[in-house]
Amino acid sequence: MIAQSLARPRMRAITASIMLFSMNLLGYGLGPPIAGAISDALGGDEALRYALAAMNAVLVWACVHYALAARTYREDLQAATIFTSAPDPAGS
């Protein structure tokens, strides 16, 4: 995961757990109700098909943000490497 490569070594597990919790909460928690609401708003025999197809717009939105984040990933990774090589103030 990209977030894990940017986190301090002692924070990687919590970073992964927060990312997975967020993805599951949004994907499984909000995805079906939103698809159902779109299907209800469209109405008709093919409403569910078009509602699920419309949900793919979220994937395009995610791809745009992934590409935007990729522009600065190398600089962020270098900054994280410098930050993680510094002594830990907690003394661990």
N, CA and C of each residue as an Amber inpcrd file, in Angstrom:
protein
   276
   0.8340000  -1.1820000   0.0000000   0.0000000   0.0000000   0.0000000
   0.8820000   1.2490000   0.0000000   0.4400000   2.2380000  -0.6660000
   1.1920000   3.4830000  -0.7350000   1.2590000   4.1470000   0.6280000
   0.1740000   4.1120000   1.3630000   0.1500000   4.7580000   2.6750000
   1.1610000   4.1280000   3.6200000   1.3640000   2.8230000   3.5180000
   2.3250000   2.1550000   4.3850000   3.7570000   2.5640000   4.0560000
   4.0400000   2.8180000   2.7910000   5.3940000   3.2100000   2.4350000
   5.7140000   4.6270000   2.9010000   4.6990000   5.4220000   3.1720000
   4.9150000   6.7890000   3.6390000   4.8430000   6.9170000   5.1590000
   4.4130000   5.8680000   5.8430000   4.2700000   5.9260000   7.2960000
   5.5570000   5.4530000   7.9730000   5.7370000   5.8980000   9.2060000
   6.8630000   5.4090000  10.0000000   6.6860000   3.9110000  10.2320000
   7.7880000   3.1850000  10.4170000   7.6690000   1.7360000  10.6010000
   6.7510000   1.3340000  11.7550000   6.7840000   2.0560000  12.8500000
   5.9330000   1.6670000  13.9720000   4.4740000   2.0780000  13.7790000
   4.1720000   2.8230000  12.7260000   2.8060000   3.2600000  12.4550000
   2.1810000   2.5220000  11.2660000   2.9020000   1.5850000  10.6790000
   2.4020000   0.9230000   9.4630000   1.1830000   0.0560000   9.7240000
   1.1330000  -0.6320000  10.8200000  -0.0160000  -1.5030000  11.1050000
  -1.2820000  -0.6750000  11.3150000  -1.1710000   0.3970000  12.0590000
  -2.3520000   1.2440000  12.2920000  -2.7760000   1.9410000  11.0020000
  -1.8000000   2.2920000  10.1530000  -2.1210000   2.8910000   8.8580000
  -2.9080000   1.9090000   7.9940000  -2.4530000   0.6640000   7.9460000
  -3.1570000  -0.3490000   7.1580000  -4.5580000  -0.6000000   7.7060000
  -4.6870000  -0.6520000   9.0370000  -6.0040000  -0.9280000   9.6130000
  -6.9770000   0.2200000   9.3580000  -6.5070000   1.4540000   9.4400000
  -7.3860000   2.5980000   9.1610000  -7.7950000   2.6130000   7.6950000
  -6.8500000   2.3320000   6.8020000  -7.1760000   2.3140000   5.3730000
  -8.1960000   1.2180000   5.0550000  -7.9760000   0.0140000   5.5620000
  -8.9060000  -1.0870000   5.2870000 -10.2750000  -0.8430000   5.9100000
 -10.2990000  -0.2940000   7.1260000 -11.5750000   0.0250000   7.7590000
 -12.3380000   1.0580000   6.9370000 -11.6430000   2.0870000   6.4760000
 -12.2900000   3.1390000   5.6770000 -12.8200000   2.5840000   4.3600000
 -12.0100000   1.7730000   3.6860000 -12.4390000   1.2180000   2.4000000
 -13.6580000   0.3100000   2.5730000 -13.6530000  -0.5120000   3.6200000
 -14.7940000  -1.3970000   3.8450000 -16.0280000  -0.6230000   4.2850000
 -15.8440000   0.3810000   5.1240000 -16.9770000   1.1770000   5.5730000
 -17.6390000   1.8870000   4.4030000 -16.8350000   2.4810000   3.5340000
 -17.3950000   3.1870000   2.3930000 -17.9290000   2.2200000   1.3430000
 -17.1670000   1.1790000   1.0260000 -17.5720000   0.2540000  -0.0340000
 -18.7700000  -0.5910000   0.3230000 -18.7270000  -1.2290000   1.4820000
 -19.8270000  -2.1150000   1.8780000 -20.9400000  -1.3820000   2.6190000
 -20.5930000  -0.2790000   3.2540000 -21.5900000   0.4460000   4.0370000
 -22.3960000   1.4410000   3.2290000 -21.7270000   2.1680000   2.3520000
 -22.4270000   3.2020000   1.5830000 -22.7460000   2.7930000   0.1500000
 -22.0000000   1.8620000  -0.4030000 -22.2060000   1.4640000  -1.7990000
 -23.5960000   0.9300000  -2.1030000 -24.0560000  -0.1040000  -1.4170000
 -25.3890000  -0.6380000  -1.7150000 -26.5320000   0.3540000  -1.4860000
 -26.5460000   1.1290000  -0.3800000 -27.6390000   2.0990000  -0.2450000
 -27.6450000   3.1780000  -1.3320000 -26.4650000   3.6020000  -1.7490000
 -26.4010000   4.6120000  -2.8120000 -26.8870000   4.0140000  -4.1320000
 -26.4480000   2.7900000  -4.4340000 -26.9170000   2.1320000  -5.6620000
 -28.4280000   1.9380000  -5.6250000 -28.9570000   1.5670000  -4.4580000
 -30.4070000   1.4100000  -4.3290000 -31.1460000   2.7230000  -4.4940000
 -30.5970000   3.7980000  -3.9490000 -31.2420000   5.1080000  -4.0890000
 -31.2400000   5.5690000  -5.5390000 -30.1520000   5.3260000  -6.2360000
 -30.1030000   5.6940000  -7.6600000 -31.1040000   4.8530000  -8.4430000
 -31.1810000   3.5610000  -8.1170000 -32.1290000   2.6830000  -8.7900000
 -33.5720000   3.1260000  -8.5480000 -33.8770000   3.4990000  -7.3100000
 -35.2240000   3.9790000  -6.9980000 -35.5320000   5.2830000  -7.7210000
 -34.5360000   6.1590000  -7.8150000 -34.7510000   7.4400000  -8.4910000
 -34.9760000   7.2560000  -9.9870000 -34.2870000   6.2750000 -10.5820000
 -34.4530000   6.0460000 -12.0160000 -35.7740000   5.3540000 -12.3270000
 -36.1510000   4.3810000 -11.4970000 -37.3860000   3.6430000 -11.7380000
 -37.3080000   2.8230000 -13.0100000 -38.2980000   2.0050000 -13.2370000
 -38.3510000   1.2040000 -14.4660000 -37.7220000  -0.1660000 -14.2970000
 -37.8040000  -0.9510000 -15.3830000 -37.3350000  -2.3290000 -15.3560000
 -35.8080000  -2.4400000 -15.3340000 -35.1210000  -1.5410000 -15.9620000
 -33.6600000  -1.6000000 -16.0780000 -32.9540000  -0.6540000 -15.1210000
 -33.6500000  -0.1970000 -14.0960000 -33.0980000   0.8280000 -13.2060000
 -31.8710000   0.3350000 -12.4470000 -31.9170000  -0.8910000 -11.9650000
 -30.7890000  -1.4050000 -11.1930000 -29.5470000  -1.5320000 -12.0630000
 -29.7230000  -1.9490000 -13.2970000 -28.5900000  -2.0560000 -14.2210000
 -27.9210000  -0.7050000 -14.4110000 -28.7210000   0.3130000 -14.6540000
 -28.1570000   1.6450000 -14.8810000 -27.6000000   2.2610000 -13.6010000
 -28.1930000   1.9280000 -12.4730000 -27.6790000   2.4250000 -11.1990000
 -26.2920000   1.8540000 -10.9200000 -26.1280000   0.5560000 -11.1670000
 -24.8210000  -0.0590000 -10.9580000 -23.7990000   0.4560000 -11.9610000
 -24.2300000   0.7320000 -13.1680000 -23.3140000   1.3150000 -14.1610000
 -22.9150000   2.7260000 -13.7520000 -23.8490000   3.4610000 -13.1700000
 -23.5420000   4.8240000 -12.7280000 -22.5590000   4.8220000 -11.5670000
 -22.5680000   3.7490000 -10.7770000 -21.6330000   3.6500000  -9.6560000
 -20.1910000   3.5920000 -10.1460000 -19.9670000   3.2180000 -11.3850000
 -18.6100000   3.1840000 -11.9350000 -18.0150000   4.5740000 -12.0910000
 -18.8440000   5.5920000 -12.0260000 -18.3170000   6.9550000 -12.0660000
 -17.4100000   7.2180000 -10.8630000 -17.6860000   6.5380000  -9.7590000
 -16.8380000   6.6690000  -8.5730000 -15.4400000   6.1510000  -8.8770000
 -15.3430000   5.0970000  -9.6870000 -14.0350000   4.5560000 -10.0550000
 -13.2380000   5.5580000 -10.8770000 -13.9020000   6.2590000 -11.7710000
 -13.2190000   7.2910000 -12.5630000 -12.7230000   8.3960000 -11.6430000
 -13.5380000   8.7970000 -10.6860000 -13.1560000   9.8230000  -9.7160000
 -11.9420000   9.3660000  -8.9190000 -11.9330000   8.1010000  -8.5070000
 -10.8030000   7.5590000  -7.7540000  -9.5390000   7.5250000  -8.6120000
  -9.6730000   7.1790000  -9.8700000  -8.5080000   7.1490000 -10.7710000
  -7.9010000   8.5300000 -10.9520000  -8.7410000   9.5340000 -11.0460000
  -8.2340000  10.9130000 -11.1790000  -7.4390000  11.3000000  -9.9410000
  -7.9570000  10.9900000  -8.7710000  -7.2470000  11.3470000  -7.5370000
  -5.9810000  10.5200000  -7.3610000  -5.9900000   9.2720000  -7.8080000
  -4.7960000   8.4400000  -7.7480000  -3.7090000   9.0390000  -8.6420000
  -4.0900000   9.4870000  -9.8280000  -3.1240000  10.1060000 -10.7350000
  -2.5910000  11.4250000 -10.1590000  -3.4530000  12.1930000  -9.5140000
  -2.9970000  13.4300000  -8.8880000  -2.0090000  13.1520000  -7.7490000
  -2.2800000  12.1190000  -6.9820000  -1.3760000  11.7690000  -5.8790000
  -0.0610000  11.2120000  -6.4030000  -0.0940000  10.5320000  -7.5240000
   1.1220000   9.9450000  -8.0900000   2.1200000  11.0040000  -8.5330000
   1.6560000  12.1990000  -8.8140000   2.5690000  13.2650000  -9.2530000
   3.5880000  13.6270000  -8.1860000   3.2300000  13.5320000  -6.9200000
   4.1360000  13.9280000  -5.8440000   4.6150000  12.7530000  -5.0080000
   4.3520000  11.5220000  -5.4480000   4.6920000  10.3570000  -4.6390000
   6.1930000  10.2340000  -4.3940000   7.0060000  10.4400000  -5.4060000
   8.4570000  10.3090000  -5.2350000   8.9960000  11.3020000  -4.2210000
   8.5390000  12.5420000  -4.2920000   8.9840000  13.5380000  -3.3220000
   8.4860000  13.1950000  -1.9180000   7.2580000  12.7150000  -1.8280000
   6.7120000  12.3240000  -0.5280000   7.4870000  11.1470000   0.0620000
   7.8650000  10.1930000  -0.7940000   8.6160000   9.0370000  -0.3280000
  10.0080000   9.4450000   0.1550000  10.6510000  10.3730000  -0.5530000
  11.9500000  10.8690000  -0.1070000  11.8270000  11.6000000   1.2180000
  10.8050000  12.4050000   1.3620000  10.5960000  13.1300000   2.6180000
  10.3080000  12.1540000   3.7560000   9.5500000  11.1050000   3.4850000
   9.2570000  10.1080000   4.5160000  10.5170000   9.3440000   4.8980000
  11.3810000   9.0620000   3.9290000  12.6300000   8.3650000   4.2100000
  13.5270000   9.2140000   5.0960000  13.6000000  10.4930000   4.8090000
  14.3960000  11.3960000   5.6370000  13.7940000  11.4870000   7.0310000
  12.4640000  11.5570000   7.0910000  11.7760000  11.6760000   8.3780000
  11.9440000  10.4230000   9.2170000  11.8680000   9.2390000   8.5760000
  11.9870000   7.9950000   9.3460000  13.4110000   7.6860000   9.7350000
  14.3920000   8.2680000   9.0570000  15.7810000   8.0240000   9.4440000
  16.2070000   8.9050000  10.6090000  15.4040000   9.9070000  10.9530000
  15.7050000  10.7680000  12.0950000  15.4420000   9.9820000  13.3860000
  16.1510000  10.3170000  14.4600000  15.9060000   9.6220000  15.7310000
  14.4740000   9.8180000  16.2110000  13.9340000   8.7660000  16.7930000
  12.5660000   8.7880000  17.2950000  12.5360000   9.5350000  18.6260000
  11.7310000  10.5960000  18.7570000  11.7040000  11.3570000  20.0120000
  11.1290000  10.5550000  21.1770000  10.3850000   9.4850000  20.8870000
   9.8140000   8.6780000  21.9640000  10.8580000   7.7480000  22.5770000
  11.9850000   7.6070000  21.8920000  13.0700000   6.8280000  22.4250000
  12.9530000   5.3380000  22.2100000  12.0780000   4.9220000  21.2710000
  11.9460000   3.4830000  21.0150000  12.7220000   3.0590000  19.7950000
